[in-house]
Amino acid sequence: MPLTVSVTGPTGEIGGSLIDALERSEAVDAVRGMARRPFDPAAAGWRKATYQRGDILDRGHLAELFGGADVAVHLAFSIFGDREETRRINLEGSRNVFEAAVDAGVERLVYASSVAAYGFHPENPQPLTEEAPAIGSSRFYYSAQEAELEESLDEILAGSELAAYVFRPCIVAGPRATMLIEQTVGAVRLGDPLPRLRRHVLGRVPLPRPTLPDAGVPLQLVHHDDVAAALAAAVEGKGPPGAYNLAGDGQILIADIARALGWHSIRVPRSALGATSAVAGRLSFISPQLEWGTALTTPVLMDTTKAREELGWEPRFDAAETLLQTAVSARETGVLE
């Protein structure tokens, strides 16, 4: 029987690619999307999708979205923002989503969590499999929230018949997902708060290219289209419910990001970067971006065998290609200005 799929956050970096995938799926008959901002699905070329404005903090909006749906997909979350703002959206809002999905009697829940749920702990095995506990890192608010939310999901679904698929992607990037570049640029500008004024005063005089510190910590990337393919497989009921790691092949370093941006990099001891990140964490009240520095001090690499074997998932893009596409898109959209 064709599926009706309801999606929170369909206009985000992952959401757009997912709706595209569901539009192509023969198993999906209708897609309902909900987010806070105005959006016209027809302008995106979507034919199966309808859209309503709503807030996951409003249970009435969620009841309307999930009523009569076969599958609920939850993609509405906040990665950047202050601790309290993100807590309301990520924890209170997501609990509303999970409870509303149970109340509506949907068959499957597909939820995009994060690699951050594992936490950034030196003692974590490398690479991480889904058997590793998702315990988060208390010093990194987003990581702690993701771990707490996964625990809440288990509590809410206990005793229900709803099958939950929990995806833990690494850093999501690609033409639609330039946040990696945006946050890198933003962190550099924290050290030079007047870049536009300097450029205005100096006119066309070229400014020195920024230099990024590289402590040799490897990072994984996953393309938004590859994340969407995994989510779509879960929507269609492929593979058993449970947790799945998502990462493209290969790894990158901060030096690779600098190179893609046309910047410089300098190798620094990991201990020095760790001390800097500790200070940044204490100053995160200035900018929440600073707390993300903790993610660059400890490798968190994931094994994706489970997704490949049980979902039939195969990423099309490796880390290097994903980074290249992201940098090109950031340049074209003016992120690097």
Short mmCIF file of the C-alpha atoms (twelve columns), coordinates in Angstrom:
data_MODEL
# 
_entry.id   MODEL 
# 
loop_
_atom_site.group_PDB 
_atom_site.id 
_atom_site.type_symbol 
_atom_site.label_atom_id 
_atom_site.label_alt_id 
_atom_site.label_comp_id 
_atom_site.label_asym_id 
_atom_site.label_seq_id 
_atom_site.Cartn_x 
_atom_site.Cartn_y 
_atom_site.Cartn_z 
_atom_site.pdbx_PDB_model_num 
ATOM 1   C CA . MET A 1   0.000  0.000  0.000  1 
ATOM 2   C CA . PRO A 2   1.420  3.444  -0.928 1 
ATOM 3   C CA . LEU A 3   2.748  5.411  2.017  1 
ATOM 4   C CA . THR A 4   1.790  8.792  3.408  1 
ATOM 5   C CA . VAL A 5   4.851  10.386 4.992  1 
ATOM 6   C CA . SER A 6   4.863  13.390 7.330  1 
ATOM 7   C CA . VAL A 7   8.118  15.327 7.749  1 
ATOM 8   C CA . THR A 8   9.126  17.979 10.263 1 
ATOM 9   C CA . GLY A 9   11.837 20.289 8.937  1 
ATOM 10  C CA . PRO A 10  11.414 19.536 5.207  1 
ATOM 11  C CA . THR A 11  13.046 22.820 4.197  1 
ATOM 12  C CA . GLY A 12  16.362 22.222 5.975  1 
ATOM 13  C CA . GLU A 13  19.698 20.977 4.674  1 
ATOM 14  C CA . ILE A 14  18.675 17.320 4.858  1 
ATOM 15  C CA . GLY A 15  14.949 17.852 4.363  1 
ATOM 16  C CA . GLY A 16  15.119 19.136 0.817  1 
ATOM 17  C CA . SER A 17  17.162 16.164 -0.345 1 
ATOM 18  C CA . LEU A 18  14.837 13.761 1.476  1 
ATOM 19  C CA . ILE A 19  11.703 15.170 -0.154 1 
ATOM 20  C CA . ASP A 20  13.426 14.870 -3.533 1 
ATOM 21  C CA . ALA A 21  14.124 11.196 -2.758 1 
ATOM 22  C CA . LEU A 22  10.550 10.568 -1.600 1 
ATOM 23  C CA . GLU A 23  9.236  12.228 -4.759 1 
ATOM 24  C CA . ARG A 24  11.119 9.554  -6.719 1 
ATOM 25  C CA . SER A 25  10.020 6.668  -4.493 1 
ATOM 26  C CA . GLU A 26  7.335  4.401  -5.937 1 
ATOM 27  C CA . ALA A 27  6.463  3.328  -2.381 1 
ATOM 28  C CA . VAL A 28  5.432  6.862  -1.385 1 
ATOM 29  C CA . ASP A 29  2.101  8.331  -2.449 1 
ATOM 30  C CA . ALA A 30  1.995  11.588 -0.477 1 
ATOM 31  C CA . VAL A 31  4.365  13.717 1.578  1 
ATOM 32  C CA . ARG A 32  3.311  16.305 4.147  1 
ATOM 33  C CA . GLY A 33  5.841  18.815 5.379  1 
ATOM 34  C CA . MET A 34  5.787  21.253 8.278  1 
ATOM 35  C CA . ALA A 35  8.156  24.029 9.303  1 
ATOM 36  C CA . ARG A 36  7.880  27.542 10.695 1 
ATOM 37  C CA . ARG A 37  8.816  29.585 7.657  1 
ATOM 38  C CA . PRO A 38  6.741  30.143 4.497  1 
ATOM 39  C CA . PHE A 39  7.518  27.700 1.713  1 
ATOM 40  C CA . ASP A 40  5.963  26.726 -1.623 1 
ATOM 41  C CA . PRO A 41  6.575  23.044 -2.485 1 
ATOM 42  C CA . ALA A 42  5.555  23.647 -6.103 1 
ATOM 43  C CA . ALA A 43  8.415  26.127 -6.464 1 
ATOM 44  C CA . ALA A 44  10.792 23.301 -5.542 1 
ATOM 45  C CA . GLY A 45  9.253  21.079 -8.205 1 
ATOM 46  C CA . TRP A 46  7.586  18.791 -5.671 1 
ATOM 47  C CA . ARG A 47  4.359  17.144 -6.820 1 
ATOM 48  C CA . LYS A 48  3.616  14.705 -4.023 1 
ATOM 49  C CA . ALA A 49  4.379  17.162 -1.248 1 
ATOM 50  C CA . THR A 50  2.062  19.537 0.557  1 
ATOM 51  C CA . TYR A 51  3.195  22.010 3.179  1 
ATOM 52  C CA . GLN A 52  1.842  23.620 6.301  1 
ATOM 53  C CA . ARG A 53  3.387  26.206 8.576  1 
ATOM 54  C CA . GLY A 54  3.676  25.012 12.134 1 
ATOM 55  C CA . ASP A 55  5.876  24.609 15.185 1 
ATOM 56  C CA . ILE A 56  6.962  21.376 16.832 1 
ATOM 57  C CA . LEU A 57  6.427  23.115 20.177 1 
ATOM 58  C CA . ASP A 58  2.682  23.116 19.358 1 
ATOM 59  C CA . ARG A 59  1.089  19.688 19.863 1 
ATOM 60  C CA . GLY A 60  -1.949 20.745 17.842 1 
ATOM 61  C CA . HIS A 61  0.204  21.382 14.788 1 
ATOM 62  C CA . LEU A 62  1.836  17.966 15.175 1 
ATOM 63  C CA . ALA A 63  -1.504 16.177 15.555 1 
ATOM 64  C CA . GLU A 64  -2.631 17.730 12.278 1 
ATOM 65  C CA . LEU A 65  0.630  16.805 10.552 1 
ATOM 66  C CA . PHE A 66  0.723  13.162 11.699 1 
ATOM 67  C CA . GLY A 67  -2.984 12.350 11.527 1 
ATOM 68  C CA . GLY A 68  -3.468 9.456  9.076  1 
ATOM 69  C CA . ALA A 69  0.245  9.218  8.230  1 
ATOM 70  C CA . ASP A 70  2.078  5.916  7.897  1 
ATOM 71  C CA . VAL A 71  5.565  7.279  8.605  1 
ATOM 72  C CA . ALA A 72  6.795  10.256 10.631 1 
ATOM 73  C CA . VAL A 73  10.206 11.773 9.859  1 
ATOM 74  C CA . HIS A 74  11.725 14.196 12.346 1 
ATOM 75  C CA . LEU A 75  14.317 16.610 10.960 1 
ATOM 76  C CA . ALA A 76  13.393 19.824 12.792 1 
ATOM 77  C CA . PHE A 77  16.217 20.640 15.179 1 
ATOM 78  C CA . SER A 78  18.563 23.476 16.079 1 
ATOM 79  C CA . ILE A 79  22.318 22.954 15.880 1 
ATOM 80  C CA . PHE A 80  23.459 26.501 16.623 1 
ATOM 81  C CA . GLY A 81  21.951 28.883 19.131 1 
ATOM 82  C CA . ASP A 82  22.235 29.389 22.842 1 
ATOM 83  C CA . ARG A 83  21.898 26.487 25.251 1 
ATOM 84  C CA . GLU A 84  18.343 27.312 26.351 1 
ATOM 85  C CA . GLU A 85  17.000 28.024 22.861 1 
ATOM 86  C CA . THR A 86  18.360 24.777 21.448 1 
ATOM 87  C CA . ARG A 87  17.129 22.865 24.480 1 
ATOM 88  C CA . ARG A 88  13.549 24.007 23.904 1 
ATOM 89  C CA . ILE A 89  13.597 23.004 20.248 1 
ATOM 90  C CA . ASN A 90  15.737 19.882 20.444 1 
ATOM 91  C CA . LEU A 91  14.384 18.395 23.653 1 
ATOM 92  C CA . GLU A 92  10.929 19.807 24.346 1 
ATOM 93  C CA . GLY A 93  10.022 20.011 20.668 1 
ATOM 94  C CA . SER A 94  11.367 16.581 19.794 1 
ATOM 95  C CA . ARG A 95  9.599  14.962 22.751 1 
ATOM 96  C CA . ASN A 96  6.403  16.493 21.382 1 
ATOM 97  C CA . VAL A 97  7.146  14.930 18.004 1 
ATOM 98  C CA . PHE A 98  7.804  11.466 19.438 1 
ATOM 99  C CA . GLU A 99  4.706  11.527 21.646 1 
ATOM 100 C CA . ALA A 100 2.524  12.862 18.823 1 
ATOM 101 C CA . ALA A 101 3.773  10.098 16.514 1 
ATOM 102 C CA . VAL A 102 2.796  7.470  19.090 1 
ATOM 103 C CA . ASP A 103 -0.614 9.100  19.636 1 
ATOM 104 C CA . ALA A 104 -1.251 9.238  15.867 1 
ATOM 105 C CA . GLY A 105 -0.499 5.543  15.484 1 
ATOM 106 C CA . VAL A 106 2.115  5.900  12.737 1 
ATOM 107 C CA . GLU A 107 3.914  2.682  11.816 1 
ATOM 108 C CA . ARG A 108 7.470  4.027  11.633 1 
ATOM 109 C CA . LEU A 109 9.414  6.956  13.047 1 
ATOM 110 C CA . VAL A 110 12.577 8.069  11.259 1 
ATOM 111 C CA . TYR A 111 14.734 10.422 13.309 1 
ATOM 112 C CA . ALA A 112 17.992 12.187 12.396 1 
ATOM 113 C CA . SER A 113 20.178 12.283 15.501 1 
ATOM 114 C CA . SER A 114 23.935 12.940 15.245 1 
ATOM 115 C CA . VAL A 115 27.374 11.464 15.747 1 
ATOM 116 C CA . ALA A 116 27.558 13.984 18.609 1 
ATOM 117 C CA . ALA A 117 25.246 11.717 20.613 1 
ATOM 118 C CA . TYR A 118 28.198 9.398  21.250 1 
ATOM 119 C CA . GLY A 119 30.133 12.203 22.919 1 
ATOM 120 C CA . PHE A 120 33.733 13.233 22.416 1 
ATOM 121 C CA . HIS A 121 35.586 10.845 24.722 1 
ATOM 122 C CA . PRO A 122 39.202 9.722  24.196 1 
ATOM 123 C CA . GLU A 123 38.319 6.262  25.489 1 
ATOM 124 C CA . ASN A 124 35.684 5.675  22.812 1 
ATOM 125 C CA . PRO A 125 36.629 2.826  20.457 1 
ATOM 126 C CA . GLN A 126 37.603 3.855  16.940 1 
ATOM 127 C CA . PRO A 127 35.751 3.420  14.719 1 
ATOM 128 C CA . LEU A 128 32.487 3.540  16.654 1 
ATOM 129 C CA . THR A 129 29.783 1.001  15.948 1 
ATOM 130 C CA . GLU A 130 26.154 1.360  16.936 1 
ATOM 131 C CA . GLU A 131 26.851 -0.856 19.953 1 
ATOM 132 C CA . ALA A 132 28.740 2.014  21.633 1 
ATOM 133 C CA . PRO A 133 26.588 3.873  24.188 1 
ATOM 134 C CA . ALA A 134 25.264 7.293  23.208 1 
ATOM 135 C CA . ILE A 135 26.319 9.138  26.371 1 
ATOM 136 C CA . GLY A 136 27.110 12.587 24.961 1 
ATOM 137 C CA . SER A 137 29.596 15.123 26.334 1 
ATOM 138 C CA . SER A 138 28.457 17.387 29.155 1 
ATOM 139 C CA . ARG A 139 30.910 20.114 28.091 1 
ATOM 140 C CA . PHE A 140 29.280 20.335 24.656 1 
ATOM 141 C CA . TYR A 141 25.594 21.312 24.896 1 
ATOM 142 C CA . TYR A 142 24.498 19.901 21.521 1 
ATOM 143 C CA . SER A 143 26.152 16.543 22.206 1 
ATOM 144 C CA . ALA A 144 24.542 16.303 25.655 1 
ATOM 145 C CA . GLN A 145 21.137 17.196 24.205 1 
ATOM 146 C CA . GLU A 146 21.324 14.564 21.467 1 
ATOM 147 C CA . ALA A 147 22.234 11.832 23.966 1 
ATOM 148 C CA . GLU A 148 19.442 12.900 26.318 1 
ATOM 149 C CA . LEU A 149 16.978 12.962 23.451 1 
ATOM 150 C CA . GLU A 150 17.806 9.439  22.325 1 
ATOM 151 C CA . GLU A 151 17.242 8.253  25.890 1 
ATOM 152 C CA . SER A 152 13.897 10.087 25.934 1 
ATOM 153 C CA . LEU A 153 12.917 8.409  22.678 1 
ATOM 154 C CA . ASP A 154 13.464 4.972  24.212 1 
ATOM 155 C CA . GLU A 155 11.288 5.933  27.196 1 
ATOM 156 C CA . ILE A 156 8.482  7.353  25.068 1 
ATOM 157 C CA . LEU A 157 8.351  4.363  22.726 1 
ATOM 158 C CA . ALA A 158 8.467  1.761  25.494 1 
ATOM 159 C CA . GLY A 159 5.361  -0.398 25.205 1 
ATOM 160 C CA . SER A 160 4.288  1.086  21.859 1 
ATOM 161 C CA . GLU A 161 4.269  -0.681 18.497 1 
ATOM 162 C CA . LEU A 162 6.011  2.179  16.699 1 
ATOM 163 C CA . ALA A 163 9.235  1.109  14.944 1 
ATOM 164 C CA . ALA A 164 11.973 3.741  15.285 1 
ATOM 165 C CA . TYR A 165 14.959 4.270  12.997 1 
ATOM 166 C CA . VAL A 166 17.613 6.544  14.544 1 
ATOM 167 C CA . PHE A 167 20.306 7.874  12.223 1 
ATOM 168 C CA . ARG A 168 23.597 9.282  13.497 1 
ATOM 169 C CA . PRO A 169 25.246 11.135 10.612 1 
ATOM 170 C CA . CYS A 170 28.650 12.742 10.931 1 
ATOM 171 C CA . ILE A 171 29.076 16.329 9.649  1 
ATOM 172 C CA . VAL A 172 26.515 16.787 6.866  1 
ATOM 173 C CA . ALA A 173 27.783 18.811 3.933  1 
ATOM 174 C CA . GLY A 174 27.222 19.368 0.221  1 
ATOM 175 C CA . PRO A 175 25.789 22.135 -1.993 1 
ATOM 176 C CA . ARG A 176 22.661 22.439 0.163  1 
ATOM 177 C CA . ALA A 177 24.541 22.115 3.451  1 
ATOM 178 C CA . THR A 178 27.267 24.745 3.711  1 
ATOM 179 C CA . MET A 179 27.101 25.064 7.494  1 
ATOM 180 C CA . LEU A 180 30.594 23.580 7.856  1 
ATOM 181 C CA . ILE A 181 31.998 26.454 5.782  1 
ATOM 182 C CA . GLU A 182 29.697 29.052 7.344  1 
ATOM 183 C CA . GLN A 183 30.787 28.141 10.858 1 
ATOM 184 C CA . THR A 184 34.455 28.032 9.871  1 
ATOM 185 C CA . VAL A 185 34.158 31.517 8.403  1 
ATOM 186 C CA . GLY A 186 32.175 32.666 11.435 1 
ATOM 187 C CA . ALA A 187 34.812 31.367 13.854 1 
ATOM 188 C CA . VAL A 188 37.541 33.212 11.940 1 
ATOM 189 C CA . ARG A 189 35.509 36.427 11.999 1 
ATOM 190 C CA . LEU A 190 35.228 36.202 15.771 1 
ATOM 191 C CA . GLY A 191 38.930 36.936 15.752 1 
ATOM 192 C CA . ASP A 192 38.435 39.869 13.368 1 
ATOM 193 C CA . PRO A 193 35.020 41.418 14.093 1 
ATOM 194 C CA . LEU A 194 35.393 44.135 11.448 1 
ATOM 195 C CA . PRO A 195 36.158 42.261 8.220  1 
ATOM 196 C CA . ARG A 196 33.595 44.140 6.121  1 
ATOM 197 C CA . LEU A 197 34.745 47.507 7.474  1 
ATOM 198 C CA . ARG A 198 38.355 46.624 6.738  1 
ATOM 199 C CA . ARG A 199 37.438 45.610 3.214  1 
ATOM 200 C CA . HIS A 200 35.402 48.797 2.748  1 
ATOM 201 C CA . VAL A 201 38.257 50.989 3.961  1 
ATOM 202 C CA . LEU A 202 40.977 49.150 2.061  1 
ATOM 203 C CA . GLY A 203 38.943 48.799 -1.089 1 
ATOM 204 C CA . ARG A 204 40.419 46.180 -3.393 1 
ATOM 205 C CA . VAL A 205 43.641 45.759 -1.456 1 
ATOM 206 C CA . PRO A 206 43.810 41.994 -0.842 1 
ATOM 207 C CA . LEU A 207 43.611 40.974 2.798  1 
ATOM 208 C CA . PRO A 208 45.809 38.209 4.188  1 
ATOM 209 C CA . ARG A 209 44.249 34.796 3.843  1 
ATOM 210 C CA . PRO A 210 43.197 33.290 7.184  1 
ATOM 211 C CA . THR A 211 45.218 30.473 8.729  1 
ATOM 212 C CA . LEU A 212 43.471 27.558 10.427 1 
ATOM 213 C CA . PRO A 213 45.153 25.490 13.165 1 
ATOM 214 C CA . ASP A 214 45.281 21.805 12.246 1 
ATOM 215 C CA . ALA A 215 45.895 19.362 15.096 1 
ATOM 216 C CA . GLY A 216 45.634 16.344 12.815 1 
ATOM 217 C CA . VAL A 217 42.194 15.298 14.095 1 
ATOM 218 C CA . PRO A 218 40.443 13.378 11.276 1 
ATOM 219 C CA . LEU A 219 36.864 14.285 10.398 1 
ATOM 220 C CA . GLN A 220 34.201 12.420 8.459  1 
ATOM 221 C CA . LEU A 221 31.703 14.062 6.105  1 
ATOM 222 C CA . VAL A 222 28.495 12.752 4.610  1 
ATOM 223 C CA . HIS A 223 26.674 14.292 1.642  1 
ATOM 224 C CA . HIS A 224 23.094 15.417 2.279  1 
ATOM 225 C CA . ASP A 225 21.897 13.317 -0.666 1 
ATOM 226 C CA . ASP A 226 23.463 10.227 0.901  1 
ATOM 227 C CA . VAL A 227 21.771 10.955 4.233  1 
ATOM 228 C CA . ALA A 228 18.488 11.356 2.364  1 
ATOM 229 C CA . ALA A 229 18.974 7.974  0.665  1 
ATOM 230 C CA . ALA A 230 19.363 6.263  4.044  1 
ATOM 231 C CA . LEU A 231 16.327 8.025  5.483  1 
ATOM 232 C CA . ALA A 232 14.267 7.114  2.430  1 
ATOM 233 C CA . ALA A 233 15.223 3.454  2.835  1 
ATOM 234 C CA . ALA A 234 13.926 3.573  6.412  1 
ATOM 235 C CA . VAL A 235 10.732 5.315  5.280  1 
ATOM 236 C CA . GLU A 236 10.128 2.410  2.919  1 
ATOM 237 C CA . GLY A 237 10.726 -0.063 5.753  1 
ATOM 238 C CA . LYS A 238 13.989 -1.506 4.492  1 
ATOM 239 C CA . GLY A 239 16.105 -3.083 7.202  1 
ATOM 240 C CA . PRO A 240 15.191 -3.514 10.869 1 
ATOM 241 C CA . PRO A 241 14.520 -0.510 13.123 1 
ATOM 242 C CA . GLY A 242 17.365 0.678  15.327 1 
ATOM 243 C CA . ALA A 243 20.363 3.002  15.236 1 
ATOM 244 C CA . TYR A 244 22.479 3.526  12.115 1 
ATOM 245 C CA . ASN A 245 25.752 5.403  11.610 1 
ATOM 246 C CA . LEU A 246 26.124 7.452  8.428  1 
ATOM 247 C CA . ALA A 247 29.437 8.697  7.001  1 
ATOM 248 C CA . GLY A 248 30.951 8.947  3.558  1 
ATOM 249 C CA . ASP A 249 34.132 7.098  2.661  1 
ATOM 250 C CA . GLY A 250 37.449 8.663  3.607  1 
ATOM 251 C CA . GLN A 251 38.407 11.392 6.053  1 
ATOM 252 C CA . ILE A 252 39.524 15.004 5.922  1 
ATOM 253 C CA . LEU A 253 41.628 17.285 8.113  1 
ATOM 254 C CA . ILE A 254 41.259 20.958 8.952  1 
ATOM 255 C CA . ALA A 255 44.099 21.504 6.468  1 
ATOM 256 C CA . ASP A 256 41.842 20.119 3.729  1 
ATOM 257 C CA . ILE A 257 39.103 22.596 4.661  1 
ATOM 258 C CA . ALA A 258 41.624 25.446 4.563  1 
ATOM 259 C CA . ARG A 259 42.877 24.301 1.164  1 
ATOM 260 C CA . ALA A 260 39.328 24.087 -0.229 1 
ATOM 261 C CA . LEU A 261 38.728 27.673 0.898  1 
ATOM 262 C CA . GLY A 262 42.018 28.952 -0.493 1 
ATOM 263 C CA . TRP A 263 43.275 29.589 3.033  1 
ATOM 264 C CA . HIS A 264 46.393 28.526 4.899  1 
ATOM 265 C CA . SER A 265 46.773 25.973 7.671  1 
ATOM 266 C CA . ILE A 266 49.401 25.375 10.306 1 
ATOM 267 C CA . ARG A 267 50.020 22.137 12.167 1 
ATOM 268 C CA . VAL A 268 49.691 22.481 15.946 1 
ATOM 269 C CA . PRO A 269 49.935 19.948 18.798 1 
ATOM 270 C CA . ARG A 270 46.592 18.445 19.745 1 
ATOM 271 C CA . SER A 271 47.224 19.431 23.361 1 
ATOM 272 C CA . ALA A 272 47.445 23.093 22.365 1 
ATOM 273 C CA . LEU A 273 44.156 22.908 20.499 1 
ATOM 274 C CA . GLY A 274 42.600 21.153 23.471 1 
ATOM 275 C CA . ALA A 275 43.606 23.963 25.811 1 
ATOM 276 C CA . THR A 276 42.224 26.526 23.378 1 
ATOM 277 C CA . SER A 277 38.943 24.629 23.123 1 
ATOM 278 C CA . ALA A 278 38.637 24.489 26.903 1 
ATOM 279 C CA . VAL A 279 38.931 28.264 27.068 1 
ATOM 280 C CA . ALA A 280 36.495 28.622 24.174 1 
ATOM 281 C CA . GLY A 281 33.984 26.445 25.998 1 
ATOM 282 C CA . ARG A 282 34.077 28.768 28.995 1 
ATOM 283 C CA . LEU A 283 33.551 31.747 26.677 1 
ATOM 284 C CA . SER A 284 30.669 30.174 24.763 1 
ATOM 285 C CA . PHE A 285 28.295 32.775 26.239 1 
ATOM 286 C CA . ILE A 286 29.906 35.165 23.715 1 
ATOM 287 C CA . SER A 287 29.059 32.907 20.791 1 
ATOM 288 C CA . PRO A 288 27.667 29.343 20.802 1 
ATOM 289 C CA . GLN A 289 30.046 28.629 17.903 1 
ATOM 290 C CA . LEU A 290 32.913 28.504 20.359 1 
ATOM 291 C CA . GLU A 291 31.586 25.448 22.173 1 
ATOM 292 C CA . TRP A 292 31.854 23.481 18.926 1 
ATOM 293 C CA . GLY A 293 35.636 23.719 19.289 1 
ATOM 294 C CA . THR A 294 35.455 20.677 21.556 1 
ATOM 295 C CA . ALA A 295 34.482 18.597 18.522 1 
ATOM 296 C CA . LEU A 296 37.893 19.235 16.972 1 
ATOM 297 C CA . THR A 297 40.008 17.847 19.797 1 
ATOM 298 C CA . THR A 298 38.925 14.192 19.858 1 
ATOM 299 C CA . PRO A 299 38.395 11.950 16.825 1 
ATOM 300 C CA . VAL A 300 34.886 10.511 16.571 1 
ATOM 301 C CA . LEU A 301 34.991 8.180  13.595 1 
ATOM 302 C CA . MET A 302 32.144 5.811  12.836 1 
ATOM 303 C CA . ASP A 303 31.813 2.408  11.210 1 
ATOM 304 C CA . THR A 304 28.944 2.335  8.693  1 
ATOM 305 C CA . THR A 305 28.822 -1.405 8.029  1 
ATOM 306 C CA . LYS A 306 25.377 -1.788 9.584  1 
ATOM 307 C CA . ALA A 307 23.725 0.766  7.281  1 
ATOM 308 C CA . ARG A 308 25.399 -0.778 4.254  1 
ATOM 309 C CA . GLU A 309 24.461 -4.361 5.076  1 
ATOM 310 C CA . GLU A 310 21.004 -3.938 6.616  1 
ATOM 311 C CA . LEU A 311 19.642 -0.972 4.649  1 
ATOM 312 C CA . GLY A 312 21.541 -1.595 1.424  1 
ATOM 313 C CA . TRP A 313 22.948 1.918  1.772  1 
ATOM 314 C CA . GLU A 314 25.967 2.944  -0.291 1 
ATOM 315 C CA . PRO A 315 27.157 6.566  -0.171 1 
ATOM 316 C CA . ARG A 316 27.702 8.086  -3.611 1 
ATOM 317 C CA . PHE A 317 30.111 10.768 -2.419 1 
ATOM 318 C CA . ASP A 318 33.299 10.442 -0.392 1 
ATOM 319 C CA . ALA A 319 34.552 13.048 2.072  1 
ATOM 320 C CA . ALA A 320 36.843 14.797 -0.416 1 
ATOM 321 C CA . GLU A 321 34.145 15.196 -3.088 1 
ATOM 322 C CA . THR A 322 31.606 16.353 -0.515 1 
ATOM 323 C CA . LEU A 323 34.014 18.986 0.795  1 
ATOM 324 C CA . LEU A 324 34.728 20.213 -2.736 1 
ATOM 325 C CA . GLN A 325 31.020 20.570 -3.556 1 
ATOM 326 C CA . THR A 326 30.426 22.399 -0.275 1 
ATOM 327 C CA . ALA A 327 33.241 24.867 -0.859 1 
ATOM 328 C CA . VAL A 328 32.104 25.582 -4.426 1 
ATOM 329 C CA . SER A 329 28.544 26.220 -3.260 1 
ATOM 330 C CA . ALA A 330 29.747 28.456 -0.413 1 
ATOM 331 C CA . ARG A 331 31.711 30.514 -2.904 1 
ATOM 332 C CA . GLU A 332 28.778 30.794 -5.328 1 
ATOM 333 C CA . THR A 333 26.334 31.843 -2.613 1 
ATOM 334 C CA . GLY A 334 28.616 34.473 -1.103 1 
ATOM 335 C CA . VAL A 335 29.347 32.689 2.189  1 
ATOM 336 C CA . LEU A 336 33.063 33.460 1.755  1 
ATOM 337 C CA . GLU A 337 32.631 37.197 1.109  1 
# 
